[in-house]
Amino acid sequence: MNLLTATGRFGVWVARVLFVFVWVRPLTTLGLVLSLLTQRVTNLLAFLLPLKIILLAGSDGVPRYFPFIDPSQKMDWIIGLAVAAVVSYILSLIAAAVSEKLAAAGSVDILRDASELATAGDDREKARQRYRDFGDICAASLFVLGGGAVLALINLPLLVFLSALLAVQYLVSVLAAITVTSPVPNVWGRLLRDKLGSWLAVMAAITFLAGFFFLLYPFVWGEGGNLLFAIISVLMLRHILAALSQIATKGVALTQQKLAINALVFRDHQLQENERKERQDLRQLFDKPSREALVAGEFAKLGRPGSVVVRWQDCLARRTGDFHVIRTDPGTGAEEPYQLQVYDRKARSQLEKEDYLFEHLPASVLPAPVTVSRLEVGEFAAQLCTYGEPVTGKDWKRWVESEVYLQLWAVPPPPRLVEVYVRYQPLLAERLTDDLIQRLEVAVDTSDEARCLAQLRMLRGTLCARLMAMPLYVHKQRLRPYDVVVNKAGGYSIMGWGDWSLEPIGAVIPGGMNDKDLAAAVVTLQEVRDDLPAGFGPEHLHLVRGCWDLEQQVKAGKYKAALETAAQLLGNPLIHADDPPVEVMDSNRDRDERGRM
């Protein structure tokens, strides 16, 4: 990115937007800028005047840097400056309140002028905030110019020195920003992109300290100076640097929203959604020649050279992109399928969660693929996994889904994994809170629904206790047919485990499972798991499924469906069983106790 060009374009754009604001609401826009400018000036005075008062009151007589004060009127000056300090503080508060009212009033007309269509409340709030931000940039710029003029009057050498230093810092930023929009930015580009606030803070600190030592030099090694002007200069420098940092920060934020702002401000602009930066980088770094060279090189490093074909796959998971890889063995001509999974910076946490799961539970135990290699490509992380034949939707409904879930249920999570998980994540029993159930009150229309809700709240403790007694399994969230393939061994592999959680067995029951299938699944589970509750049967699975559905329906706002699910839950014989339930876990209790269960 050329920062010089970007700065020029930003200045022109801000001027165009402000022109529209002034055209639509001239007095309101002028008042907004003046109120924001007044707020900055009065804030400065509220800091400066008390220092003057202390210097004047703490000195014998009148200091020489107050030549305009008659010694006989010293007390009058102290009282007057004290009153001025209080007034400045009050004015700063009034100016802040006025600016908010003006921003709200002016933004409504801006929206109305830009579009004749009705606007949503979210658009009005965004317009108010952006209207104020543009006014604040204008006010901050005027404050910087005014502050520079004051420094020119009281300490011109300091102004020249600071201007030169800021110019050098700007040129350094120009060099650092060269790769900031590149798919592979260097360390300076990443710093400027990811930590702009820290960058500006360091630059401001360097400038402030340099200005401070410049002011200190005459008092220590020179012939002295005007102490009052030095104090004013220090405060002016501090507030000018803060204004410059705010201009840069808000300028970057507004530029990132430029298309949306143009659609709100200019009548002839329509909102067009641009391709996200991550997708642009993905296109550049993973175009067909690049990705095939990348994968071929990775296989060569593993001592398995051969020709590869890498095709794009439509990715419906939370990853950034998937690629289907076919490697052809040069000796036998046999084809081997793999999948290249790509994660951007925001999705990297999926890989970290997957790694943590496999640290405690080997991938070979779960229906998971083998990770052949991990790669870093620019800002992306990628992994190359074994693949297979994708499952069809028809086969998924008929038998694959049932087989996959039975395989998942059969694997008990290690105690250490459960212990760590429950410290940070609530289990299903803990998520069925009274607050969650209370949301159903608004959907109660009949006496039957009222009785159902009352009974559900009364039996919630028993229900949650039954859930806590159920064994857990590693649940793959949003498991769909496209996540599952048939591997070369004839088994199933679930592609991508970054969105796992621990849930009680039965949270999701495949649609193809009838009561006979559930009974057979219970027999299988009794053979492979020794942590099942006494008398474990299909009703336990139905209980968990009902609780899971209840939670999902309430969160989705499907309250009528949730009441129907609650009625079915209350008919489950486990809720009315005579044997005492396991103690309900208190959500506020130390999570270490839950980890030991």
N, C-alpha and C positions, 0 to 999 in steps of 0.2 A: 504494500500500500504506500502511495506517495502522500505523506502527511501534509506537505506543502499544498498540493492540489486539493486534498480533502479539506484542509482548513479554509481555503478560498471558497470552495463550493459550499461549505457550511455557512460561511458568512453571508454569501449571496442568498442562500435558502432562508436563513433567519430573517434577513431584510425583507424578502418577499412575504413571509408569513406575518411579520409585524406590520407590513403595509396593509395586508388584508384586515388584520385586527383593527388598525387605525381607521380604515375605510368603513368598516362595519360599525364599530363602537369607538369613535375617536376620544370622547371624554372619559369613558370607562377605561380604555387602554392607557391613556395618559395618566389617569388617576392611579391605576394599578402600578405602573412603573414608578411614579412619584412616591407612592406609599411604600413600595419595596425599597426604594432608594432612601427614603426617610428612615425606615427601619434600620438600615445599615449605618447611616450617619449617626442616629441617636444611640445605637449600640456602642459605636466608637466613643461618643461623648460621655456615655454612662461609665465607660472605663477610664477615660482621660480626666474628666473633671475631678473625681475623688483624689487622684494623684496630685493634681494641682493644689487641692485644698490641704492635703497632708503636707506638701512642701511649704506652702505658705504658713500654715498654722504651726508647723514644727520649727520654723526659723525665727531667730531673734531679729526683729525688725522685718524689713522687706528684702528678700534676696535680690541680687543684682540682675537676675534674669527675669524679674518682674518690674521693669523700669516704668511701666505705665500705671503702677499702683502707688498712690500717695500713702506713706506710712500712717498718716492719721486716719485713713479710711480702710486699714487692713481688715478690721473685723467686718465691716460692711461687705468687703469683697468675699470674705470667707462665707458669710451668710448667703450672699448672692450666688456664689458658685455652688454651694450645697443645694440651694433651691433649684438651680439649673441642672444639677446632676439628677435630682429626683424627677424633675420635669422630663429630662431626656429619657429616663427609664420608662416613665409612664407613656411618653409618646411612642416609644418603640413597641410597647404592648398594643397601643391603639392602632399604630400603623400595621401591625401584623394582623389584627382583627379586620381592619378595613380592607387589606389586600385580599383576604379570604372571601369577603363579601363581594368585592369587585370581580374577582376571578369567577365566582359562581354566576354572577349576573351577566358578565360579558360573554362567557362561554356558551350560554343558552342562545344568544343572538348569533354567535359564530356558527353554531350547529344549524340554526334555522336558515341562515343565509346560504350555507353550503349544501343543504339538502332539504327538499320539501317533504320528504318522507318522515314519518314519526320515528323518533330516536329512542333507543332503550336507555334505561337508567345507567347502565354501565358505560354507554357512549357519553352521556352527560358528565359522568364523574371523570372519565378519561379526558374529555375536552376541558373540564375545569382545571385539572392538574397540568395539562400541557399548556393551556393558556397562561397559567401562573408561571410555569417553568420558562416560557419564552419571555414573559415580563421580567422574571428574575435575572435571566441572562442579560437582558437590556439594562436593568438597574445595576447589576454587578459590573458591567462594562463601563457605565457612566461613573460608578464609584471608583473604579480603577483609574479612569482618566482624571477624575477630580482629585483623587489621592496623589496621582503623579504630579498634577499641577501644584498641589500644596508642597510636596517634597521639592519641586523645582524652586519654590519661593524660599524655603527655609534651609534646604541643604541640596543644592544642585549637584555637587560632586557625588553624593550618595545616589541620586537618581540615575546619573550616568553610569555609575558602577553597577547598580542593580539591573539596569536595562541591558548592559553588556552580558552580565551573568545569565539573565533569563534568555537572552538570544542564544547563548552557548548551550543552555539546557534544552532549548527548543530544537536546535540542530542535532543534539544527541538523540532526542526523541524521534526526530525525522529518520535518523539512521536505524534506530531500534525498530521502527515501525515498518521497515521495508518488507519484512517477511511475516508481518502480523496476520495477514489474510492468506498466507500460503498454506497449502495442505500440510507442509512440513516446516513450521516456523522454527527459527533458531531460538536459543535460550532467551535472547533479548525480546524477540517477538512474543514468546509465550509469557514472559514477565509483563510486558505491556498489555497484552490481551487479557490475561487472567488476574492480574493484580494491579490494575490501573490505580486504585486508591493508594496502595503502598508506594507505587512509583511516584505519584504526585506528592505524597507525604514526604518522601525522601528528598525530592527536589525542593519542596518548600522549606524543609528543615535546613538544607544546605544554604539556600538563599537567605533565610532568616539569620542563621549564625554568621554568614559572611557579612551581612549588613550590620549585625550587632558589633562584630569586631572592627568593622570600618568606622562605626560611630565611637567605639571605645578608644581607638588609637589616639586621637587628639588629647584625650584626658589623661592617658598614661604616658605617652612618649612625645606628645606634641605640646602646644602652647595652651591647651585647654579648649573649651568650647562652650556653647550655650546649652546648659543642662535641660532647660525647658524644651528647646527645639529637639534635643536628643531624645527626650522621652516621647514627644509627639511623633518623631520619626520612627521610633521603635513600634509604637502602637499602630501607626499608619501602615508600616511594613507588614505587621502581623495581619491586619484586616485586608490589605490588598492581596496578600498571598492566599488568604482564605477565599477571597472572591475569585481569584484566578483559578483555584482548584475547583470551585463549584462550577465555573463556566466550562471547564474541561470535562468534568464528570457528567454534568447535565447535557452538555453537547454530545457526548458519546451516547448517552442513553436516548436522547431524542433522535439522533441519527439512525440508531437501530430500529426506531419506530417510524422512520420517515414515510414509508408508504401509507401506513395507517393515519398518520397526521395529515398528509396531503389529502387523503380521502375525506377527512373531517373538515379541513379548512378550505380547500379549493373546490368549487362547484364542478369543474370539468375533470376532476380526478376520481377514478373508481379504485376501490381497494382490490389490488391484485396480490395474491399470496405468492411470494417468491420461494424458490427452492431453498430449503434450509442449508446453512453453511456445511453441516455434517454431510448432507447428501451431495453437495457440490464436491467436497473433498473426496467422498467415496467414488464419485464418477472419475475423478482424475487419477486417483491412486490405484483403483481396481478396474480400470478399463481392460478389455479382453487380453491384449498383448501383455500388459503389466501383470495381471493376475496369473496368467499361465506361466510366465517367466518366474514369478514369485513361487508358485507351487512346485514347478519343476526343480527350481533351485533348492527348495526345502527337502524334496525327496532325494535329491543328489547328496545333500548333507547327511541324510539318514542312510546312505549307501544303497539306495533303491532307485537308480536312475530309470528313466523311461519317459515316454511321451505322455502328455496330459492334455485333457480338454476340460476347461472350466467354464461352466454355464451358470448364468444367473438363475436363482430360484426366488419366486415370490415368497417373501418372508412375512408371516403373520404373527411371529413371536415378537418378543420385546427386544430382539437384537436389531442391529442396524441393517444387516444384510446377510444373506446366505448364498452360497455358490455350490453347485453340484459338480464334483470333481470325478473324472474318470481317468484312472492311470492305467496305461497299457504296458504290461511287462515286455521288455524288448526280446527276451528269450522265448517265452511261451506264447506271447500274444494275448495272454489272459487279461481281462479287464477287471479292475478293482474299483469299487465305488467309495467315495469319501465325500465329506461335506466340509466346506470352509465357512466357519461362522465368524462374522465380523461385528465388533462392538466399538461404538464411539466412546468418547470420554464419559458421557452420562450413563451409558449402559455397562461400563466396566464393572460396576458393582455386582452385576449378574455373574460374571466370571469369578469374582471373589467369593460370592455366596456358594457357587458351585464347588470351588476348591475347598471351602470349609466343610461342606457336606462330605466330600470324598476323602477328606483327612480322617473323618470318623467312621465313615461307611464306604468301603471300597466300591468303585464303580462296577466291579465284576459281580457284586452281590445284588445290585439294582439292575433293572433293565436299561442300562446306560451304555453308550458307545465308548470305544477306546480312544482316548486323545493321543494322536500321533505326534503332534508338535504344537508349540505355541509361537506366535509371531508378533512382532511389533512393526507396524507399517504407519509411519507418520504418527498421527495422534490416535490411531486405531490399534486395538488389540484384536488378535484373531487366533483361532485354534482350528486345527485340521483334525477331524474325527473320522472314524470308520463310519460307513453308511450302509445302506441296503436298499431293498425294494420298498417304496412307499406303500402304505396300507390304503386301500380304497375305502371310500365312505361306506359302501355296501358291506364289505367284510368287517369294517369297524363296528357297525351296528349289529351284525349277526353274531360274531363271536370274539373278535379281537379285543374290544373294549373290556369285556368280562374277563378274558384271560389276563390282560395287562393289570387290571385292578386287583385280581386275585393274587397275582405275583407281587404286587406292591404291598398288599395286606400281610403277606406271609413273611415279610422282612421286618423284624423288630428293630427299632432304632437303638443304638448303643446308649447306655445310661448317661455317659458323659455328654453326648449330643443333646439328650433330653434336658439334662441339668443346665447346660448353657442356654439352650433355647428358651426355657421357661423363665429365665431371669429377665429376658428382654421382650418376649412376645407372650401375650395371653393365649391360653388354650381356649377351645370352643366353649367349655363350661364357664370360663371367666368372661367371655365376650357376651354371654346371654345375661346381661345385667338388667336390673329393674328399670334403669333408664331406657334401655333398648326396647323393652316390652311396653313401657309407658307410651311410647310413640304411637301405639295402636289405638289409643283412646279416641283420636280424632275420627277414626273410621268406624266406630261403634254406632250402629243405627238401630239395632233391635235388642230386645231383652235377651235373646239367646247369645248374641255376640257379647253383650255385657257380662253375662254369666261365664262365658268362655274365657274372657279376658281376666275376670276376677279369679277364676279357678287357676288359670295359668300363673298368675302372680303369686297365688297362695302356694302352689306346688313347684315354684321355680327352684327352691332349694333342693327338693328331692330330685328334680330333673337334672340339675347340675351335678348332684352327687353321683347319679348314675353315669353321667358323662365322664366324670373324673375316674370312675372305676374301669372305663373302657381302655383297652390297650391302644397305643398310638402307632401310626405308620408314617412314612415319608410321602407326603402328598405333593404331587406335581400340579401346580395351579394351572387352570385353563388348558387342561390336557385335551387336545383335539387330534383327529386322524392324521393331520399333516405333521404332527410331532413324532409319530411312530413309524418305524420301518422294520422290515423283516431282515435281520442280519444274515451273514453267510452261514452261521451255525443253525439257522432255522428258528432262532428265538427272536424276541422283540427288543428293539433299542429305542428309548425315548431320547430324542435329540434336544439337548438343552435343559440343564437342571438349575439354572440360576434363580428360578422363582418357586423354590420348594418351601414347604411348611410342614409342621407336625400336626396331624389331625387324628381324631379317634377313628378307628376302623368303621366304615360305613358312611363317612361324611358324604361321599359320592357313590351312589349305587348305579352301575351301568343300566341304561334303559332296556337292554336285552335280557336282564336277569329277572326271571319270575320267581315265585316262592320256592319252586322245586330247585332252581339253580342256587338260590340263597341257602337252602338246606344243605345242598352238596358243598357249597363254599364253606359253611360252618364246619362240616366234617373235615374238610381239608385243613382249615385253620386250627382245629383242635389237634391235628396231628403234628403241626409244625410250630405252633406257638404255645408256650406254657404260661403265658400271662393273661389268659382269658378269664373273665369272671365266672363264678359258679353258675351253672345252668345256661351258659352262653348259647344263644340261638338266634334265629332270624329276627325275633322281636328286638333284640339288641341293635341289630343293624338298622332296622326301621326307626328305632328311637333316635339314633345318631343322625340318620338321614333327615328326619323331621326337624331336628334342632338346627342342622346345617341349612336346610331350606328356609326355616323361619328367620334365621339371621340374615341370609341373603335377600329375602323378600322385604324385610323391614328396612335394610340399608338401601334397597332400590326404590323405596316408597310404595311398594305393592302391598298395602296394608290389608286389603280385603283378602288377597291370596294368603297373607300371613295368618289372618284369623282362621281361615279354613285349615291351614296347616296346623295351627294350634289345636283346633278341634280334633283333628286326627291324632295328634300327639297325646292328648288327654285320654284317648281311647286305648293307648298302649298299656297292656297289663303290667309292665314293669314299674310304671309310676305308682300304681296302687298295690304293689306287692307288700307283703307283711314284713319281710326281712328288713332289718335296719340298713339304710343306705350308708355308703361311705361318707365320712364327714366332708361337708362342703368347704372348699378352700376359700379363705378370705383373700380377695384380690389385693389387700393392703399388707398381707403377711409377707414376711421375708421370702423372697423367691428362691432362696437356697433350700427352704423346706420343700417346695414344690419340685425342685430338681432331684431330691432324694427319693421321690415317690416311685 
